[in-house]
C-alpha cells in the first residue's frame, strides 16, 4: 500500500518526462537548450532559495546533515573507482562517466521528497545546498586531471554555480528564521513554480529512450553504484546511527537519486566523451524510475 501511494505521488512527474519526450520535435534543439539555460540560471535557483528560506532551519540539523551528505558523495566517488578497469582507456573519458556515480538530479530530488511523510522540501534544499559545491569540486577535479582547464577557472566554475549561490542564500535566511516580505517573495515563488515542470519536460526531451539497450558492464556498474549501493549503505547507516526519520528519509532519497541530467554538458566542456555520459544519464534516469519508488518505500517503512 505504501509503495502504491508513493508511485501515485511520483506519477505526475513521470507524465511530465514522457510529455517532454513526446514534444521533443516540436521545439528545436536550441530551444530546449535555452530552456535548460533558463532553468539553470534563474528558475531552479529561485526554487532552491524559496524552499530553503521558507521554513526555519535548525543549526543542529544542518550540522548533522552536512557530514552525512558529503559522506554519500565521497562513497559514490570511491565506489566508482571500482569500475575503472571496465571503463574507457583514456582517463578523461572515464572521469566524465565517473562523475555520474555521485552527481544527482535536483529536480527529481524536490519531487521525490514530496512523497515522504516525515520530511519537507526545505530539508532536501539544504541537502542540495550542501552537496552542490562538493559534487562539483569532485567532478571538476577529476575532469581537470585529464583536461586543460586551469585551477582558477575550475574554482570560479564551482564558486559561481547558481545552485550553490541560491542554496547558500536560502539556508542563511532559514537559519535566521526571518520572514521574507511578500513583495520580494511572490515573484520568486512564481519563478520557482515553473522550475520542476520545465526541468522534467527537458529531461524527457533530451533523454535517449533506447539507452537501456546499451547497458554494458561498465555502465551497469556505475548505475548499480548510484541507484542501489549508495541508498543501501545510507539506509543501513541511518539505522545503525539511529538518525531521526525526518533526516534519514531525506538522506536515503538523496542517495537514491538518478544522476544529474546535465552531467554530459560538463564532460563535453572538458573534452570527455559526451555520448558515453549522455547514455549513462539516460540509463540512470530510466532505471531510477524503477528503483527510486522502492527506496522511498523502504525509507518510509524502516526509518
Backbone bond lengths (Angstrom), bond angles and torsions (degrees), N, CA, C in turn:
res aa  C-N    CA-C-N  psi(-1)  N-CA   C-N-CA  omega(-1)  CA-C   N-CA-C  phi
1 X - - - 1.467 - - 1.526 110.72 -
2 X 1.351 116.52 -43.07 1.456 119.98 179.10 1.529 110.52 -62.60
3 X 1.344 115.84 -44.12 1.467 120.25 -179.98 1.528 110.81 -60.50
4 X 1.326 116.93 -42.56 1.464 120.97 -179.72 1.524 110.71 -64.16
5 X 1.326 116.70 -41.60 1.464 120.81 178.68 1.526 110.97 -61.23
6 X 1.328 115.99 -43.01 1.462 120.72 179.81 1.520 110.90 -67.02
7 X 1.327 116.16 -40.60 1.462 120.41 178.84 1.525 110.80 -62.11
8 X 1.314 116.16 -40.87 1.462 120.71 177.80 1.534 109.85 -65.19
9 X 1.344 115.82 -39.40 1.451 119.70 178.88 1.525 113.22 -64.04
10 X 1.325 116.29 -32.44 1.459 120.86 -179.96 1.530 113.23 -87.30
11 X 1.317 117.03 -16.02 1.470 120.83 -173.25 1.531 114.18 -58.02
12 X 1.360 120.34 -38.41 1.472 117.58 176.88 1.529 112.82 -59.63
13 X 1.326 116.30 -33.68 1.470 119.48 179.02 1.525 110.71 -69.22
14 X 1.340 116.48 -40.66 1.462 119.95 176.31 1.529 110.48 -61.35
15 X 1.327 115.73 -39.08 1.472 120.29 179.19 1.524 110.62 -62.75
16 X 1.349 117.05 -40.31 1.457 120.49 179.43 1.529 111.37 -65.16
17 X 1.336 116.96 -38.36 1.459 120.49 177.58 1.532 110.26 -64.68
18 X 1.325 115.88 -45.32 1.466 120.45 178.58 1.521 110.71 -62.97
19 X 1.339 116.59 -40.45 1.461 120.57 178.31 1.525 110.72 -60.89
20 X 1.329 116.38 -40.73 1.460 119.60 176.77 1.518 111.82 -60.58
21 X 1.351 116.07 -39.81 1.457 120.00 176.93 1.528 112.03 -63.28
22 X 1.333 116.10 -39.32 1.461 120.46 -179.97 1.527 112.32 -69.50
23 X 1.339 115.65 -30.26 1.466 120.41 -177.17 1.530 112.38 -95.07
24 X 1.309 116.67 5.60 1.466 121.18 -175.38 1.521 112.11 -48.57
25 X 1.321 117.45 -47.89 1.458 121.24 -173.70 1.525 114.04 -86.50
26 X 1.329 116.52 -1.37 1.464 119.68 177.57 1.525 111.65 -78.43
27 X 1.332 116.15 -22.14 1.455 121.67 176.64 1.518 109.15 -120.93
28 X 1.319 116.13 152.42 1.453 120.49 178.55 1.527 110.23 -74.31
29 X 1.324 115.11 164.32 1.468 119.67 176.31 1.517 110.93 -58.73
30 X 1.331 116.81 -39.40 1.464 120.52 178.84 1.524 111.59 -63.55
31 X 1.328 116.60 -35.71 1.467 120.13 179.59 1.528 110.74 -66.50
32 X 1.343 117.11 -43.84 1.462 120.01 177.82 1.517 110.85 -64.37
33 X 1.340 117.35 -39.18 1.455 120.65 177.65 1.531 110.80 -64.37
34 X 1.344 115.91 -36.33 1.464 120.06 176.89 1.517 111.88 -64.76
35 X 1.325 116.55 -39.99 1.463 120.05 176.97 1.529 110.94 -65.08
36 X 1.322 116.97 -40.48 1.464 120.57 176.60 1.530 110.77 -60.46
37 X 1.328 115.92 -42.33 1.467 120.48 179.55 1.524 110.87 -64.55
38 X 1.334 116.25 -43.80 1.465 120.92 177.66 1.518 110.98 -60.24
39 X 1.310 116.53 -42.62 1.463 120.78 -179.73 1.521 111.08 -66.68
40 X 1.326 116.53 -42.68 1.461 121.10 -177.22 1.524 111.76 -67.86
41 X 1.327 116.93 -41.26 1.456 120.99 -173.42 1.526 113.41 -85.88
42 X 1.347 118.34 -31.20 1.469 120.01 -170.05 1.522 113.43 -128.05
43 X 1.337 117.52 -57.94 1.461 120.09 -169.12 1.518 112.68 -66.50
44 X 1.336 117.43 -50.87 1.456 119.10 -176.85 1.527 112.64 -71.13
45 X 1.336 119.82 -38.31 1.462 118.45 171.31 1.529 112.56 -56.50
46 X 1.335 117.14 -39.07 1.467 119.75 176.87 1.523 110.65 -62.18
47 X 1.333 117.01 -41.76 1.466 121.07 179.36 1.529 110.95 -63.87
48 X 1.322 117.15 -45.16 1.457 120.45 -179.96 1.530 111.24 -63.15
49 X 1.324 116.34 -41.54 1.465 119.41 179.61 1.523 110.95 -65.07
50 X 1.318 117.32 -48.67 1.461 121.09 -178.84 1.525 111.00 -61.90
51 X 1.334 117.21 -42.41 1.463 120.84 -178.97 1.524 111.59 -62.00
52 X 1.339 116.01 -43.11 1.465 119.68 -177.17 1.523 112.26 -77.52
53 X 1.330 116.61 -33.69 1.470 119.97 -173.81 1.522 113.46 -87.62
54 X 1.327 117.69 -12.43 1.466 119.85 -172.43 1.518 113.60 -80.14
55 X 1.346 117.43 -13.53 1.469 120.97 -179.99 1.521 109.30 -133.94
56 X 1.343 117.41 146.54 1.468 119.28 176.39 1.532 111.17 -61.20
57 X 1.315 116.60 139.90 1.460 122.72 178.67 1.521 108.74 -113.51
58 X 1.320 116.47 125.86 1.457 120.24 178.97 1.535 109.33 -82.06
59 X 1.321 115.18 132.07 1.460 120.13 -178.17 1.526 111.35 -59.79
60 X 1.330 116.72 -36.07 1.474 120.51 -179.49 1.523 110.79 -62.27
61 X 1.355 117.23 -41.62 1.461 120.49 178.35 1.524 111.27 -67.56
62 X 1.325 116.40 -37.02 1.464 120.46 177.78 1.529 110.34 -62.75
63 X 1.323 116.20 -44.54 1.461 120.69 -179.48 1.526 111.72 -68.15
64 X 1.318 116.63 -29.37 1.462 120.38 178.38 1.526 110.60 -76.48
65 X 1.331 116.43 -36.12 1.457 120.34 -176.27 1.525 112.22 -77.12
66 X 1.316 117.48 -33.69 1.469 121.04 -174.59 1.524 113.07 -56.55
67 X 1.332 119.48 -56.24 1.473 117.74 -179.00 1.521 113.19 -63.77
68 X 1.336 117.13 -29.67 1.458 119.94 179.15 1.528 111.01 -68.14
69 X 1.332 116.63 -46.39 1.467 120.88 179.22 1.523 110.66 -62.39
70 X 1.310 116.76 -44.60 1.479 120.22 -179.28 1.522 111.05 -66.89
71 X 1.320 116.99 -33.46 1.465 120.27 177.77 1.527 111.14 -66.82
72 X 1.327 117.19 -37.62 1.465 121.26 177.53 1.531 109.73 -61.83
73 X 1.323 116.52 -45.51 1.465 120.19 179.23 1.528 111.13 -63.45
74 X 1.321 116.32 -43.04 1.465 120.22 179.81 1.526 111.20 -64.35
75 X 1.331 116.44 -38.61 1.466 120.17 177.78 1.526 110.48 -62.97
76 X 1.330 117.30 -40.79 1.458 120.49 177.02 1.513 111.81 -62.11
77 X 1.330 116.05 -41.61 1.463 120.54 178.74 1.526 111.07 -62.78
78 X 1.328 116.97 -48.15 1.464 120.95 -176.77 1.530 111.78 -68.64
79 X 1.328 116.68 -42.22 1.465 119.56 178.85 1.528 111.11 -65.42
80 X 1.331 115.95 -33.34 1.460 119.88 179.28 1.513 112.78 -62.12
81 X 1.326 116.82 -28.51 1.471 120.36 178.68 1.525 111.69 -64.04
82 X 1.324 116.33 -25.28 1.459 120.10 179.79 1.531 110.71 -60.63
83 X 1.324 115.49 -31.63 1.465 120.01 -177.34 1.530 113.02 -85.72
84 X 1.326 117.84 3.43 1.462 120.55 -175.81 1.524 112.36 -56.34
85 X 1.322 116.72 -43.72 1.473 119.65 -175.59 1.523 111.94 -68.66
86 X 1.340 116.98 -17.57 1.460 120.68 179.35 1.527 112.21 -92.20
87 X 1.350 115.82 -12.60 1.453 120.24 -171.80 1.507 114.83 -90.03
88 X 1.334 116.72 -168.74 1.466 121.88 -179.49 1.524 111.34 -61.81
89 X 1.306 116.39 152.59 1.465 120.69 -178.98 1.517 111.11 -69.55
90 X 1.332 117.19 -41.84 1.470 120.85 -179.78 1.529 109.72 -72.73
91 X 1.340 117.11 128.46 1.455 120.09 -175.45 1.521 111.76 -62.19
92 X 1.329 118.61 -37.31 1.457 121.31 -179.00 1.521 111.14 -59.57
93 X 1.334 116.76 -41.47 1.463 120.25 178.35 1.532 110.65 -66.62
94 X 1.338 115.43 -39.13 1.466 118.74 176.43 1.525 110.44 -63.98
95 X 1.338 117.53 -42.63 1.466 121.35 -178.69 1.524 110.92 -61.26
96 X 1.329 117.22 -37.51 1.460 120.08 177.52 1.511 111.47 -61.82
97 X 1.331 116.06 -40.58 1.463 120.21 178.72 1.527 111.69 -78.12
98 X 1.317 116.51 -34.38 1.469 123.04 -177.41 1.522 111.77 -57.64
99 X 1.345 116.64 -39.50 1.463 120.66 -177.82 1.529 112.73 -59.66
100 X 1.320 117.86 -24.69 1.464 119.94 -178.22 1.528 112.01 -72.23
101 X 1.342 117.42 -9.07 1.460 120.75 178.44 1.527 112.17 -78.38
102 X 1.336 117.52 -16.01 1.471 118.58 179.47 1.527 113.68 -130.00
103 X 1.318 119.62 -18.97 1.464 120.17 178.69 1.524 110.03 -73.66
104 X 1.319 117.62 160.46 1.459 121.53 -167.63 1.531 110.79 -142.40
105 X 1.320 115.68 155.62 1.462 122.10 179.76 1.523 109.50 -91.36
106 X 1.332 116.58 108.19 1.465 121.44 -175.67 1.524 112.51 -66.97
107 X 1.332 117.57 -34.42 1.465 120.08 -179.82 1.519 110.74 -63.68
108 X 1.321 116.44 -46.69 1.460 120.24 178.82 1.526 110.23 -65.95
109 X 1.333 117.28 -31.97 1.471 120.87 178.73 1.519 111.12 -59.12
110 X 1.321 116.97 -46.98 1.457 120.38 -176.28 1.528 112.03 -76.11
111 X 1.318 117.08 -21.78 1.468 120.26 172.27 1.527 109.73 -74.76
112 X 1.333 116.06 -46.72 1.463 121.36 -175.32 1.523 112.24 -64.39
113 X 1.341 117.28 -37.87 1.463 119.30 -177.23 1.523 111.17 -65.43
114 X 1.325 116.53 -23.14 1.453 119.84 178.21 1.517 113.94 -68.63
115 X 1.332 117.38 -15.65 1.470 120.86 178.37 1.528 112.03 -89.77
116 X 1.345 117.31 -6.31 1.466 120.80 -179.76 1.528 109.86 -83.53
117 X 1.310 116.48 140.25 1.470 120.61 -178.68 1.520 112.75 -84.74
118 X 1.351 117.48 -16.45 1.467 119.28 -173.91 1.523 112.54 -123.88
119 X 1.309 117.76 24.87 1.462 121.06 -179.82 1.520 108.96 -146.98
120 X 1.333 116.70 170.60 1.452 120.39 -179.21 1.521 110.83 -143.50
121 X 1.339 115.86 174.20 1.456 121.30 -176.95 1.519 112.34 -61.64
122 X 1.335 116.64 -33.94 1.463 119.61 -177.97 1.525 111.17 -60.64
123 X 1.329 116.63 -40.72 1.466 120.14 179.67 1.523 111.34 -65.97
124 X 1.325 116.97 -40.33 1.463 119.36 177.63 1.521 110.79 -69.37
125 X 1.329 117.48 -35.99 1.467 120.23 177.18 1.523 110.63 -62.52
126 X 1.335 116.40 -37.46 1.466 120.25 176.19 1.534 109.87 -64.07
127 X 1.336 116.37 -45.41 1.471 120.11 178.71 1.527 110.73 -59.35
128 X 1.326 116.68 -43.06 1.466 120.45 179.15 1.522 110.24 -64.04
129 X 1.341 116.25 -43.71 1.459 120.23 179.46 1.515 112.68 -60.78
130 X 1.330 115.93 -37.98 1.462 120.36 177.82 1.524 111.83 -71.42
131 X 1.328 115.97 -33.82 1.466 120.90 -172.81 1.523 113.87 -83.90
132 X 1.331 117.85 -32.82 1.461 120.90 -173.02 1.531 113.08 -55.33
133 X 1.350 119.42 -51.49 1.475 116.87 -178.49 1.512 113.60 -64.87
134 X 1.327 117.33 -40.32 1.464 120.48 -178.02 1.528 110.56 -67.88
135 X 1.343 116.88 -44.79 1.465 120.67 179.07 1.523 110.96 -59.88
136 X 1.327 116.15 -39.70 1.458 119.62 -179.88 1.521 112.04 -72.87
137 X 1.326 117.09 -37.61 1.464 120.01 176.53 1.528 109.85 -61.11
138 X 1.334 116.41 -45.46 1.466 120.35 177.80 1.532 110.70 -58.72
139 X 1.348 115.80 -49.09 1.468 120.35 -175.02 1.526 111.51 -66.36
140 X 1.334 116.29 -47.06 1.464 120.04 -178.30 1.523 110.74 -66.46
141 X 1.339 117.06 -37.44 1.465 120.30 178.76 1.522 110.90 -63.76
142 X 1.342 116.51 -44.86 1.465 120.16 179.87 1.526 111.11 -63.76
143 X 1.333 116.33 -43.66 1.458 119.99 -178.36 1.523 111.50 -72.21
144 X 1.334 117.14 -33.27 1.466 120.28 -179.99 1.523 111.12 -65.93
145 X 1.329 116.53 -30.45 1.461 119.91 179.92 1.527 111.47 -60.14
146 X 1.325 115.80 -33.56 1.458 118.98 -179.32 1.516 113.18 -108.31
147 X 1.347 116.68 -0.37 1.451 120.43 -177.44 1.515 112.49 -112.43
148 X 1.347 115.38 -164.26 1.463 120.01 -174.55 1.519 113.23 -116.35
149 X 1.338 118.59 2.49 1.456 120.92 -178.36 1.526 109.54 -71.48
150 X 1.343 116.53 130.19 1.454 121.32 -178.80 1.514 112.43 -72.50
151 X 1.343 115.24 167.68 1.457 120.14 -175.56 1.523 111.81 -65.14
152 X 1.353 117.26 -40.01 1.459 118.96 -178.07 1.518 111.38 -70.71
153 X 1.308 116.71 -35.95 1.463 119.65 176.02 1.526 110.31 -64.76
154 X 1.334 116.62 -37.02 1.461 121.18 177.48 1.524 111.00 -65.43
155 X 1.346 116.01 -45.56 1.463 120.54 179.16 1.531 110.53 -61.33
156 X 1.321 116.38 -43.66 1.462 120.83 -179.78 1.518 110.96 -62.04
157 X 1.334 116.81 -41.39 1.464 120.85 -179.39 1.529 110.84 -62.20
158 X 1.316 117.15 -40.10 1.465 121.03 179.74 1.525 110.58 -71.89
159 X 1.340 117.01 -46.67 1.467 121.38 -173.07 1.516 112.94 -67.32
160 X 1.330 117.93 -30.68 1.461 121.21 -176.95 1.527 113.08 -98.05
161 X 1.334 117.17 11.23 1.467 120.42 177.56 1.526 109.70 -59.61
162 X 1.346 119.06 122.36 1.472 120.93 -177.35 1.526 113.40 -59.04
163 X 1.349 117.23 -34.09 1.464 119.74 177.49 1.528 110.51 -62.67
164 X 1.332 115.66 -42.02 1.460 120.24 179.77 1.530 110.74 -64.10
165 X 1.330 117.22 -49.45 1.459 121.04 -177.16 1.526 111.55 -61.62
166 X 1.340 116.32 -43.73 1.465 120.12 -179.16 1.524 111.50 -68.04
167 X 1.329 116.68 -41.24 1.463 120.45 -179.39 1.522 111.29 -64.80
168 X 1.329 116.09 -45.82 1.461 119.97 179.98 1.524 110.64 -61.78
169 X 1.330 116.47 -44.23 1.466 120.06 178.98 1.532 110.88 -61.75
170 X 1.332 116.91 -43.14 1.458 120.44 179.42 1.514 112.66 -64.87
171 X 1.333 116.44 -41.32 1.469 120.59 179.14 1.526 110.34 -64.63
172 X 1.325 117.82 -40.61 1.463 120.85 178.77 1.519 111.37 -62.48
173 X 1.332 116.91 -41.59 1.464 120.20 176.98 1.524 110.10 -65.62
174 X 1.343 116.92 -42.72 1.460 120.51 178.90 1.514 112.68 -61.59
175 X 1.325 117.27 -37.10 1.462 121.12 179.68 1.524 111.75 -67.66
176 X 1.335 116.77 -31.84 1.464 119.72 179.06 1.527 111.90 -80.94
177 X 1.354 116.82 -13.73 1.470 122.64 -179.32 1.521 112.12 59.83
178 X 1.309 117.58 25.55 1.465 121.37 177.92 1.526 110.27 -84.22
179 X 1.312 115.86 149.53 1.460 122.27 178.09 1.519 109.58 -95.32
180 X 1.319 116.44 126.71 1.464 121.13 178.78 1.522 108.84 -77.12
181 X 1.327 119.16 132.83 1.471 121.40 178.67 1.527 111.28 -56.37
182 X 1.325 116.08 141.97 1.463 121.12 -176.38 1.521 112.55 -59.00
183 X 1.321 117.05 -32.97 1.467 119.80 -178.17 1.526 111.25 -65.19
184 X 1.324 117.19 -26.46 1.469 120.91 176.99 1.520 111.87 -93.87
185 X 1.343 116.81 -34.25 1.459 120.93 -176.01 1.523 112.81 -75.19
186 X 1.326 118.05 -37.47 1.474 121.25 -174.53 1.526 113.43 -59.34
187 X 1.350 119.53 -46.01 1.480 118.44 177.21 1.529 112.34 -62.69
188 X 1.346 116.64 -36.83 1.460 120.05 177.89 1.526 111.16 -65.08
189 X 1.321 117.01 -38.76 1.463 121.04 177.91 1.530 111.16 -65.65
190 X 1.327 117.30 -36.30 1.468 120.45 177.34 1.527 110.61 -64.90
191 X 1.342 116.33 -42.59 1.463 119.78 177.27 1.520 110.71 -65.54
192 X 1.335 115.93 -41.24 1.470 120.57 -178.26 1.516 111.76 -63.27
193 X 1.333 117.04 -35.79 1.466 120.94 -177.34 1.519 112.08 -63.69
194 X 1.336 116.65 -25.48 1.470 119.76 -178.02 1.521 112.66 -88.11
195 X 1.326 117.83 -13.17 1.465 120.87 -169.57 1.520 113.09 -65.34
196 X 1.329 117.74 -53.05 1.459 120.32 -173.27 1.533 112.42 -67.59
197 X 1.354 119.84 -46.67 1.483 117.80 177.93 1.522 113.00 -57.09
198 X 1.335 117.25 -43.86 1.460 120.12 -179.77 1.525 110.92 -65.96
199 X 1.333 116.74 -41.52 1.469 120.29 -179.97 1.521 111.23 -62.64
200 X 1.334 117.31 -43.94 1.465 120.72 -178.08 1.529 111.17 -68.43
201 X 1.322 117.06 -40.85 1.465 119.75 177.69 1.527 110.90 -64.41
202 X 1.329 116.83 -38.22 1.454 120.54 178.81 1.526 110.93 -66.23
203 X 1.338 117.01 -38.06 1.464 120.35 175.38 1.520 110.03 -58.71
204 X 1.328 116.31 -46.34 1.462 120.39 -179.90 1.517 112.90 -64.33
205 X 1.350 115.97 -36.37 1.467 120.26 -177.36 1.525 111.96 -72.08
206 X 1.317 117.05 -31.28 1.463 120.36 -176.75 1.526 112.96 -99.85
207 X 1.333 116.15 -4.45 1.457 120.63 -176.35 1.524 111.26 -73.49
208 X 1.322 115.09 136.58 1.465 120.68 173.35 1.525 107.86 -87.87
209 X 1.323 116.46 99.32 1.461 121.13 -171.52 1.526 112.75 -70.19
210 X 1.315 117.62 -12.52 1.458 120.47 177.84 1.518 113.17 -99.91
211 X 1.355 116.15 12.95 1.463 120.23 -173.61 1.523 113.30 -65.54
212 X 1.328 117.35 -28.91 1.469 119.19 -177.22 1.523 111.98 -63.36
213 X 1.329 116.40 -23.35 1.468 119.86 178.50 1.528 111.44 -69.13
214 X 1.343 117.02 -16.04 1.465 121.33 -179.74 1.527 111.44 -108.52
215 X 1.319 116.78 28.69 1.457 121.60 -179.37 1.534 109.60 -81.23
216 X 1.336 116.92 93.36 1.460 120.80 179.91 1.534 110.19 -93.00
217 X 1.316 117.77 -170.62 1.473 121.19 -175.60 1.530 111.49 -64.38
218 X 1.322 117.47 -41.63 1.461 120.54 -178.51 1.529 110.56 -66.37
219 X 1.324 116.38 -52.49 1.471 119.83 -179.52 1.525 111.01 -62.34
220 X 1.332 115.55 -38.17 1.463 119.03 178.84 1.518 111.71 -63.82
221 X 1.340 116.90 -38.38 1.466 120.73 179.32 1.522 110.97 -65.80
222 X 1.338 116.93 -44.19 1.466 120.55 179.48 1.529 110.62 -63.00
223 X 1.327 117.42 -44.69 1.469 120.85 179.60 1.528 111.07 -65.16
224 X 1.325 117.13 -37.75 1.468 120.83 178.76 1.523 110.78 -64.94
225 X 1.323 116.79 -38.26 1.465 120.64 177.97 1.522 109.74 -64.35
226 X 1.333 116.50 -47.41 1.470 120.67 -174.50 1.517 112.15 -71.66
227 X 1.320 117.80 -40.33 1.460 120.86 -169.85 1.526 114.38 -99.98
228 X 1.341 117.43 -16.01 1.470 120.42 -176.70 1.530 111.59 -122.23
229 X 1.340 116.40 -56.64 1.465 119.49 -173.36 1.527 112.36 -64.67
230 X 1.339 117.91 -47.98 1.459 120.25 -177.10 1.530 112.80 -62.32
231 X 1.342 119.26 -49.94 1.473 117.25 178.41 1.521 113.09 -65.70
232 X 1.340 117.99 -32.55 1.466 120.24 178.30 1.524 110.44 -64.95
233 X 1.331 116.80 -46.65 1.461 120.77 177.84 1.520 111.36 -62.07
234 X 1.325 116.65 -39.72 1.464 120.99 -179.69 1.520 111.17 -66.30
235 X 1.315 116.79 -42.84 1.468 120.67 179.54 1.526 110.74 -62.56
236 X 1.324 116.21 -45.49 1.474 120.17 179.42 1.525 110.50 -62.97
237 X 1.339 117.43 -43.28 1.461 121.02 -179.77 1.524 111.43 -63.48
238 X 1.321 116.70 -40.65 1.471 120.32 179.32 1.519 110.94 -64.15
239 X 1.331 116.64 -37.22 1.467 120.74 177.73 1.530 110.89 -67.88
240 X 1.324 116.61 -45.97 1.460 121.06 -177.32 1.531 111.30 -66.01
241 X 1.329 115.94 -42.02 1.462 121.08 -176.12 1.524 112.83 -86.99
242 X 1.341 116.21 -0.43 1.464 121.84 178.22 1.533 111.85 55.74
243 X 1.334 115.20 47.85 1.461 121.46 178.10 1.534 108.73 -70.17
244 X 1.324 119.05 136.99 1.473 120.64 177.50 1.522 111.52 -54.19
245 X 1.335 117.77 139.55 1.469 120.66 -176.91 1.529 113.86 -55.82
246 X 1.328 117.57 -34.61 1.463 120.05 -178.54 1.523 111.64 -63.22
247 X 1.326 117.21 -32.62 1.463 121.74 177.99 1.520 110.67 -90.52
248 X 1.329 116.65 -42.70 1.459 120.66 -178.09 1.511 113.29 -59.67
249 X 1.331 116.86 -41.78 1.467 119.40 -178.97 1.521 111.15 -65.97
250 X 1.336 117.30 -36.30 1.469 120.86 176.40 1.519 110.14 -64.64
251 X 1.326 117.01 -41.85 1.464 120.97 -179.39 1.528 111.59 -64.78
252 X 1.333 116.92 -41.29 1.466 120.30 179.25 1.526 110.20 -64.12
253 X 1.321 116.61 -45.48 1.469 120.01 179.04 1.524 110.27 -63.53
254 X 1.320 116.86 -42.75 1.471 120.40 178.14 1.529 110.80 -58.46
255 X 1.335 116.06 -43.79 1.465 120.15 -179.26 1.522 112.33 -66.78
256 X 1.338 116.91 -27.55 1.469 121.76 -174.45 1.525 113.67 -89.81
257 X 1.325 117.84 -0.95 1.468 120.70 -175.14 1.531 112.25 -66.91
258 X 1.325 116.88 144.26 1.468 119.48 170.05 1.521 109.75 -60.47
259 X 1.310 117.00 163.26 1.452 120.31 -176.21 1.522 111.48 -71.66
260 X 1.325 116.17 167.38 1.462 121.98 -176.90 1.523 111.26 -62.65
261 X 1.316 115.98 133.31 1.469 119.77 -176.00 1.523 112.40 -69.65
262 X 1.334 117.79 -20.80 1.469 120.63 -178.26 1.525 112.25 -100.64
263 X 1.327 117.95 14.86 1.473 120.40 -178.22 1.526 111.32 -59.29
264 X 1.328 116.80 -33.97 1.456 119.31 -177.79 1.528 111.78 -68.45
265 X 1.351 116.77 -26.28 1.467 120.13 178.63 1.527 109.85 -67.30
266 X 1.339 116.19 -44.06 1.465 120.38 177.89 1.528 110.50 -63.75
267 X 1.322 116.44 -42.96 1.463 120.30 179.53 1.524 110.96 -60.32
268 X 1.329 116.44 -44.12 1.465 120.24 -179.35 1.522 111.08 -64.55
269 X 1.339 116.60 -34.40 1.459 120.43 179.52 1.515 112.99 -62.64
270 X 1.314 117.39 -25.50 1.457 122.04 179.26 1.530 111.93 -98.83
271 X 1.324 117.49 -3.23 1.456 120.31 179.42 1.514 114.54 89.95
272 X 1.342 117.27 13.15 1.464 120.70 177.46 1.531 109.88 -79.63
273 X 1.319 115.52 171.41 1.469 122.07 -178.51 1.525 109.62 -69.28
274 X 1.328 117.07 100.87 1.462 122.74 -176.80 1.524 111.10 -66.39
275 X 1.335 116.88 -37.89 1.459 120.81 -176.97 1.522 111.62 -63.67
276 X 1.331 116.89 -41.88 1.457 120.97 178.55 1.524 110.73 -60.44
277 X 1.332 116.38 -45.35 1.465 120.30 -178.10 1.526 110.74 -68.05
278 X 1.333 117.37 -42.10 1.467 120.66 178.40 1.526 110.72 -60.61
279 X 1.324 116.68 -37.87 1.467 120.89 177.36 1.521 110.70 -64.94
280 X 1.329 116.89 -42.69 1.460 121.29 178.09 1.528 111.29 -63.35
281 X 1.320 116.71 -40.80 1.467 120.42 177.55 1.526 110.17 -60.47
282 X 1.325 116.39 -45.12 1.467 120.56 179.49 1.526 110.69 -63.52
283 X 1.314 116.66 -45.74 1.470 120.24 -179.30 1.522 111.11 -63.03
284 X 1.325 116.63 -43.75 1.461 121.08 179.48 1.525 111.14 -62.76
285 X 1.316 116.70 -40.90 1.467 120.75 -178.84 1.521 111.28 -68.05
286 X 1.325 117.02 -45.56 1.460 120.64 -178.96 1.532 111.46 -66.37
287 X 1.326 116.75 -44.42 1.461 119.74 178.25 1.525 111.19 -69.67
288 X 1.327 116.22 -33.10 1.459 120.39 178.85 1.517 112.98 -64.04
289 X 1.327 117.04 -27.12 1.465 120.09 176.27 1.526 111.13 -63.72
290 X 1.335 116.27 -22.67 1.473 121.32 177.83 1.528 110.82 -92.15
291 X 1.339 116.02 -45.14 1.466 119.30 -172.69 1.527 113.62 -79.31
292 X 1.332 117.94 -33.92 1.467 119.83 -175.33 1.525 112.91 -60.97
293 X 1.342 119.82 -46.83 1.470 118.51 177.38 1.533 112.85 -59.43
294 X 1.331 116.92 -32.47 1.472 120.12 178.89 1.526 110.14 -66.00
295 X 1.331 117.29 -45.03 1.463 120.39 -179.32 1.527 111.92 -68.93
296 X 1.319 116.70 -35.37 1.461 118.83 175.72 1.519 110.38 -63.26
297 X 1.318 116.46 -41.98 1.461 121.39 177.95 1.537 111.21 -61.68
298 X 1.337 116.65 -45.81 1.466 120.72 179.19 1.523 111.14 -63.38
299 X 1.329 117.16 -38.52 1.462 120.03 178.21 1.526 110.91 -64.47
300 X 1.321 116.74 -38.90 1.470 120.76 179.45 1.532 111.06 -67.94
301 X 1.334 116.53 -36.83 1.471 120.51 -174.08 1.527 112.83 -85.43
302 X 1.334 117.58 -33.46 1.461 120.36 -169.38 1.535 114.41 -104.13
303 X 1.316 117.69 -11.90 1.469 119.37 -178.82 1.524 111.13 -108.36
